[in-house]
C-alpha cells in the first residue's frame, strides 16, 4: 500500500512531485510520500501541467478530461484525480482505500 495513492470511490487520487524539464516523461519512484514524475515539458505557460495530463492519460488509459489537477497548479507538489482508471501501470503501488 502506498502513501501517495488512494482510492476515492472509483477514482484514484495521486499525490505527486513533478520534475519539469526532464530528458523524457517517466515515473521516477517515490519522493518522500509522493509519486515522483519527470516531465519533458518546461514549467512555463502551463506546458508541464498539460504534459502531466497527457502522460497520465496514456498510463491509465483514460481520456484527458478524466484527469483533474485538484491542487498545486503552480507548484511541483500536486494532487491529481484520475476518474475510473482503466489500466494500472507498473511503477504505481497499490492504493489505500479512503
Secondary structure, 3 states (H helix, E strand, C coil): CCCCEEEECCEEEEEEEEECCCCCCEEEEEECCEEEEECCCCCCCCHHHHHHHHHHHHHHCCCHHHEEEEECCCCCEEEEEECCCCCCCCCCCCCEEC
